[in-house]
Amino acid sequence: MSSSALPPLSVRASAITGSAIRDLLTLTARPDILSLAGGLPSPDVMPHSTIREVTHRILSGSTAALQYAETTGVRRLRDVIAARESALVRDEVPPTSVVVTHGSQQALSLLASVLVDPGDVVVVDRPVYPGALQAFQAVGARIESVPVDADGTDTDALARLLESGVRPRAVHTVSNFHNPRGGVLSVGRRRALVDLAERYGFWVVDDDPYGDVWFDAPPPGPIASDRVIRLGSASKILAPSLRVGWLTAPRPVCDAVERIKQSADLCGSSLTQLVAADLLADEPWLRQHLDDVRAVYSARAEVLVGALRGELGPAIEVDAARGGMFLWVRFTDGTDTSALLPAALDRGVAYVPGRAFDPAGGDELGTALRACFATSSEDELREAVRRLAAAHEAR
Ligand code: PMP
């Protein structure tokens, strides 16, 4: 090995920081720790045997599943996604407006390259989905943020930001069952967001991997607009390892994404896209499967909310979950959740402190934490909260 210094990396590569959550997850993989920290869908609701059978059938039929696919995705899957999106937005979304990506995270990354030049402003939520923040930071975006609450992105705060002269290229939001805030963008705010996008000329990136994971009622439908780019994913409803996500957008965006995707990976996996197409197209099966996912997650969410309110009582505020995988727990007694974490880990429970979701890196979210109810069993959730309450009591 040469002893001289290695050649330099790009300025951009040196500026990219790792995800604090991914680092934390390595720590919390210890078997003695009950983790509320990850965002892992439960293996209990993954359709393991159905995926095995469908994969077998696809591979028995032909060798097409072993071949390169179109860059924009296998046509059969794009047809299924186009039909689902058309029903949601109550407008025709043609298959040519769909690009299948390697999970919706790749859609974020490709979109960031396509929409944003270095120095352009991108507005994100506060708290933010860190994967979106990373994707936009990686292309040199200047990040501004607006608060998000139980009704989603605060569009009044966004309007004030715009009135102050800020001109974003894109606004990112998670409209349904926000990660990490857990809220749902209200109908009024959906309308306001699209109105602002039309008035000020920015893209809305509506990142929606949780829309199908509703508990009592489906969320309001997205508003059809050529300013809105929608992202979806098979990760939370089928399995994350399929790495099947997608975006729907006006043709020029899809064409640009296709070109940049060619340079990234030529195409996604034909095999997993065909599996996803079969499962998403099988309406009776999908309806039953989603019912099962919703039943398991809503029961777990209820257990976690009940345990938190029971054990931590007046020290916290938490909203009942309406869907998705996360609760956003706010300590009203000033508990600093970053400072509490080592004691919580000592007692065998992990969570993600609120600061990890602050795009500005400040203290505003320092008394909040994100807890995932999807991964652990009901008994594990109760025990995790007992441990959290003990750490809080001893602080
Ligand atoms: N967007 C949001 C809001 C998410 O929570 C996630 C998963 N944590 C993703 C995108 C990416 O998911 P995937 O790449 O598995 O589709």
Residues whose N, C-alpha, C, O or C-beta is under 5 A from the ligand:
A	BS01	PMP	G39 H102 G103 S104 Q105 Q106 Y129 V174 N179 D207 P209 S233 S235 P240 G245
